Every structure is written in structure tokens, then in C-alpha cells.
Amino acid sequence: ACDEKLSTIAGPTPDLEPTFASIQANIFELTDSAGRNACISCHTNVGRTPAGGVNLLHDVAYDQIVNVASAQIPSLKYVAPGDPDSGYLLHKVEGRAGITGTRMPRNGPPFMTDGQILILRRWIALGAPRN
């Protein structure tokens, strides 16, 4: 509901908010209390080639995903600001039909919760600002 606190729907990441800084800290860089691995456990260039060619480390993540064509389905951007359903990142974390490979995280479950995805979706709907 509209009056529901974000911390209530964020589940294992109670500090998650629809800002890039919060998504970076609580989703990309944090293994949450439910055991979902941090995205950077695979999407890093430290000692390896990042999974899917996407590096989600702190200083480069935004420029790797926002308005960037996905390597798997180049007709889709990873994040299409203002249009959550058109972004391949959400397709992958939701495990939609038609994705290349498997749902993210590849070593899940656990996967992102519905609440975590809802907050990610809200950030994208707000235009995916670098905030």
C-alpha cells in the first residue's frame, strides 16, 4: 500500500531505497540476510572477466548498465530509464521467459525478493537517476 514503509517491503535489505546509491550498496555490493549473494561476487573485474561482461563494482556500475545495450539481447538496454519493463536487468532478476542463460543470481535461490525487485523497479520508473 502507499503508506507501507519501504523497510517493510525490502525484506532482507531493510535500508533499501529507490536510489542508485542504495541499490549499489544493498543489492550489488551486499549479500543479504536471506543469503542472496551480492551481485559483485560474479559481476566484478577483480581477478576475472565480469560475468556477462557487466562490472557492477562501485565506481563503474552505473555506466555499465544505464542506457547500455545488453550483450545478450542488444535490442534491450540493461536499464531503460523510465521504462522498467523494457530493461534486461529486470528480465534477468525476475527470471522472465526469453532471457539468455539463467535467472540472476545464477547461484540462486535465494533470488531477490518481490519487495527488492519492486524498489529496483521504482528507481528505474523514476528515470534511473545517478543518485
Secondary structure, 3 states (H helix, E strand, C coil): CCCCCHHHHCCCCCCCCCCHHHHHHHHHCCCCCCCCCCHHHCCCCCCCCCHHHCCCCCCCHHHHHECCECCCCCCCECECCCCHHHCHHHHHHHCCCCCCCCCCCCCCCCCCCHHHHHHHHHHHHCCCCCC
